Each structure stands twice: as structure tokens, then as C-alpha cells.
Amino acid sequence: MAIQISPSILSADFAHLADEAAAVADSADWLHVDVMDNHFVPNLTLGLPVVESLRKAASLPLDCHLMIEDPDRWAPAYAEAGAGSVTIHAEAASAPVRTLREIRNQGARAGLALNPATPVQAYADLLPELDMVLLMTVEPGFGGQKFIDLVLPKIRRVRELIDAAGGTVWLQIDGGVSSETIERAAEAGADVFVAGSAVYGAQDPSAAVDALRAQAQKAAAS
């Protein structure tokens, strides 16, 4: 499986987002954008207008993770604004199949996110509607949290489900990804990694992306 790294601008300098995006443009695969509404999660970040502006300034495709209430209403607009991938939360969506299809109809990849305590099996039948499953490896809402190792068995279960279905769906993890945790997650079957402070807290963000990718590739191949 191809390893992809998606640096999270939640850990970047919001006053210089264009520069922060450019800092990883030559090494990363995506730019991860955490959209939080202070309702679904207890934090407020950025929204559609910033995504629209960032799309014009960033060369990397945007990987928008919507941690919001009523994603059925708002998610298609993020795809229409130019996001390359839009992920909604299973816990917040009332009509996930319809919403995922609308995201795809707008030309974006459609993702479904599950919180650490959300069971996987209930959503296994949705795999044909998905381009990506996002497993949260922290409780959503804030960056800089510690990786929850209890999610590792869930990563393995989802990898088994994806492989059984043909293996075309990406498996992303988000939360606590660092040089200390990425190998465990890659060995379990994740192939897309959201890294915030491990990238933007480094002296050289681009080099940090390269180092994380190398670790994940080695672990995935073992």
C-alpha cells in the first residue's frame, strides 16, 4: 500500500497559512484541514471561507475533515469549494449515504470518520460509498493529544474489511501521529497519516514529513 502524509494545519501558524502550506508542498501528499464548529467538538477553528482562500494559495490538495454538526448540509459545499477530499463523521451524519454521494458528485473523495469508541462493524456496508475511512486515534477536538493505542485493533479490523472488499479504500488515522507512533499504526494497516505537531512543531516541516513517511513505509513492508 502507498503511504501518504497529510500535515494538519491545525498545528500551523494561522497568521501565515499560505507560507505553512508551502513549507510542506514538496514532501506531503495532502494538506489536512480540521473544520470544527464548537458544537460537535469543543473547539472552533476555521470554516468554508478560509478553505476557499487556502485552495487558491496552496499547491497541495486539501483534505477537509469536518468535525461539525449537520455535515449533511455543509459537506458538499467544501467539495464544491475545491477540496480534494471531504470527510464527515459517522456520529454526526443523519443521511451518510446521500451526503457521501453528493461529495463524490462534486468531484471530491468521500471519507467517513469514526471516533475511538465508535464501533466499526455498523458501517462496514458503507465501504462501497467511501474513498477513505478515517479512524480517530484521539478524541476529536484538539491537537497535540496522546495517541490512543486501544484503536490499533480497530485499524486492523478496518484493514481486513477493506482488503476483503477489494482494497481500494484508503485508511487514514488522525491524532497523536509522531515518530513514536506511526510505525505501530502502519503495521496495523493504516496508509494515510495526519500529522500536526510532529510536522509543524519541527524545525524543518518538510524533512519531518519525509522522515515520517520513511518510518511508515518500513513498518508497512515488514
Residue, then its C-alpha position, 0 to 999 in steps of 0.5 A: m500500500a502507498i503511504q501518504i502524509s497529510p500535515s494538519i494545519l491545525s498545528a500551523d501558524f494561522a497568521h501565515l497559512a499560505d507560507e505553512a502550506a508551502a513549507v510542506a508542498d514538496s514532501a506531503d501528499w495532502l494538506h489536512v484541514d480540521v473544520m470544527d464548529n464548537h458544537f460537535v467538538p469543543n473547539l472552533t477553528l476555521g470554516l468554508p471561507v478560509v478553505e476557499s482562500l487556502r485552495k487558491a494559495a496552496s499547491l497541495p490538495l486539501d483534505c477537509h475533515l469536518m468535525i461539525e454538526d449537520p455535515d449533511r448540509w455543509a459537506p458538499a459545499y467544501a467539495e464544491a469549494g475545491a477540496g480534494s477530499v471531504t470527510i464527515h463523521a459517522e456520529a454526526a451524519s443523519a443521511p451518510v449515504r446521500t451526503l457521501r454521494e453528493i461529495r463524490n458528485q462534486g468531484a471530491r473523495a468521500g471519507l467517513a470518520l469514526n471516533p475511538a469508541t465508535p464501533v466499526q462493524a455498523y458501517a462496514d456496508l458503507l465501504p462501497e460509498l467511501d474513498m477513505v475511512l478515517l479512524m480517530t486515534v484521539e478524541p476529536g477536538f484538539g491537537g497535540q493529544k496522546f495517541i490512543d493505542l486501544v484503536l490499533p485493533k480497530i485499524r486492523r479490523v478496518r484493514e481486513l474489511i477493506d482488503a476483503a472488499g477489494g482494497t481500494v479504500w484508503l485508511q487514514i488515522d488522525g491524532g497523536v501521529s509522531s515518530e513514536t507512533i506511526e510505525r505501530a499504526a502502519e503495521a496495523g494497516a493504516d496508509v494515510f497519516v495526519a500529522g500536526s505537531a510532529v510536522y509543524g512543531a519541527q524545525d524543518p516541516s518538510a524533512a519531518v514529513d519525509a522522515l515520517r513517511a520513511q518510518a511508515q513505509k518500513a513498518a508497512a513492508s515488514 
